[in-house]
Amino acid sequence: MENKDYSRRKFLNKLLGISSAFLGSTLFLTGCNTNQSSSGGESGNKKKSTSEDPCNDLSGVSDVELKKRQSLGYVTKSQTPDNFCGNCGLHIPPKPNEECGGCMLFKGPVHYEGLCVQWTAKTS
């Protein structure tokens, strides 16, 4: 009979190595894609601007970021009273002289009252 040496430690080491390789390659490919899209971002910008509400001005936002915003289901006004961008853990507050905040998931202005499917509660 063959003596097969199976151990939890060997299994976990292999699993960690494979997971690290997968994560590293995913990050590398994502980084390559991001650099490629940002270099061509100037020519692919949609010109949607309104002088009334600066939070609707998407003139400096690339098509890739607009698609990302759309895929996350971002809306300018939340239908859920307790869930909105202003109390989301991913919300970036507006700078002192600006009216619109931002989001860690996509570029461009974000309404305080907005919402997307990735809303998470703020942690203290």
VMD Tcl script that draws the C-alpha trace (Angstrom):
set ca {
  {0.00 0.00 0.00}
  {1.18 3.53 -0.77}
  {1.86 5.87 2.10}
  {0.27 9.17 1.10}
  {1.26 12.05 3.33}
  {-1.76 14.34 3.53}
  {-1.61 17.15 6.03}
  {-3.70 20.18 6.73}
  {-0.62 22.41 6.75}
  {0.43 21.36 3.23}
  {-3.10 21.84 1.97}
  {-3.37 25.32 3.49}
  {0.04 26.32 2.11}
  {-0.98 25.24 -1.39}
  {-4.32 26.98 -1.04}
  {-2.64 30.19 0.13}
  {-0.17 30.07 -2.76}
  {-2.89 29.53 -5.36}
  {-5.08 32.24 -3.83}
  {-2.19 34.71 -3.79}
  {-1.36 33.98 -7.42}
  {-5.00 34.41 -8.42}
  {-5.39 37.66 -6.48}
  {-2.10 39.03 -7.82}
  {-2.99 38.27 -11.43}
  {-6.46 39.75 -10.97}
  {-5.04 42.97 -9.53}
  {-2.44 43.13 -12.27}
  {-5.02 42.71 -15.03}
  {-7.37 45.20 -13.39}
  {-4.53 47.72 -13.11}
  {-3.64 47.23 -16.76}
  {-7.24 47.80 -17.77}
  {-7.54 50.92 -15.61}
  {-4.39 52.48 -17.05}
  {-5.55 51.75 -20.56}
  {-8.96 53.30 -20.02}
  {-7.59 56.39 -18.27}
  {-5.18 57.16 -21.11}
  {-8.04 57.30 -23.59}
  {-10.44 58.93 -21.18}
  {-10.18 62.41 -22.64}
  {-11.53 61.43 -26.03}
  {-14.28 59.22 -24.57}
  {-15.90 61.75 -22.27}
  {-19.61 62.36 -22.45}
  {-20.58 65.98 -22.29}
  {-23.55 66.12 -19.95}
  {-23.55 69.29 -18.00}
  {-26.16 71.44 -16.43}
  {-25.45 74.81 -14.92}
  {-28.37 74.41 -12.47}
  {-26.99 71.49 -10.44}
  {-23.24 70.85 -10.32}
  {-23.91 67.31 -9.09}
  {-25.38 66.53 -12.52}
  {-22.27 67.77 -14.35}
  {-20.72 64.61 -15.80}
  {-18.64 66.41 -18.42}
  {-15.31 65.22 -16.98}
  {-16.41 61.63 -16.45}
  {-15.29 58.95 -18.91}
  {-17.65 56.47 -20.58}
  {-16.11 53.66 -18.53}
  {-16.93 55.43 -15.27}
  {-20.45 56.26 -16.47}
  {-21.03 52.57 -17.24}
  {-19.66 51.64 -13.82}
  {-22.02 54.15 -12.21}
  {-24.93 52.71 -14.19}
  {-24.01 49.08 -13.41}
  {-24.07 49.92 -9.68}
  {-27.61 51.24 -10.07}
  {-26.75 54.76 -8.91}
  {-29.76 57.07 -8.64}
  {-29.73 60.72 -7.65}
  {-32.57 60.34 -5.11}
  {-32.88 57.34 -2.80}
  {-36.28 55.71 -2.39}
  {-35.17 54.22 0.95}
  {-35.37 56.84 3.72}
  {-32.56 55.41 5.87}
  {-30.16 54.48 3.05}
  {-28.60 57.27 1.00}
  {-25.12 58.30 -0.11}
  {-24.71 60.82 2.70}
  {-24.78 58.07 5.34}
  {-22.92 55.44 3.28}
  {-19.51 54.20 4.36}
  {-18.23 54.60 0.78}
  {-19.31 58.26 0.43}
  {-16.61 60.90 0.09}
  {-17.83 64.16 1.64}
  {-17.66 67.31 -0.50}
  {-14.70 69.64 -0.16}
  {-15.36 72.97 1.62}
  {-16.12 74.97 -1.54}
  {-18.03 72.22 -3.36}
  {-21.64 71.08 -3.22}
  {-21.20 67.47 -4.36}
  {-19.45 64.59 -2.72}
  {-17.95 61.54 -4.35}
  {-17.84 57.77 -4.07}
  {-15.02 55.31 -3.57}
  {-16.52 52.99 -6.21}
  {-16.75 55.35 -9.20}
  {-15.62 58.79 -10.31}
  {-17.78 61.85 -10.70}
  {-20.07 63.95 -8.54}
  {-22.49 62.21 -6.19}
  {-25.72 63.59 -4.73}
  {-25.98 63.48 -0.95}
  {-29.48 61.98 -1.33}
  {-28.38 59.44 -3.98}
  {-28.07 55.68 -3.64}
  {-26.54 52.65 -5.36}
  {-26.71 48.89 -4.75}
  {-23.41 48.90 -2.83}
  {-24.66 51.07 0.06}
  {-22.96 50.17 3.35}
  {-23.56 51.57 6.79}
  {-20.95 53.98 8.14}
  {-18.81 52.66 10.93}
  {-17.82 54.86 13.84}
}
mol new
graphics top color blue
foreach p $ca { graphics top sphere $p radius 0.5 }
foreach p [lrange $ca 0 end-1] q [lrange $ca 1 end] { graphics top cylinder $p $q radius 0.2 }
display resetview
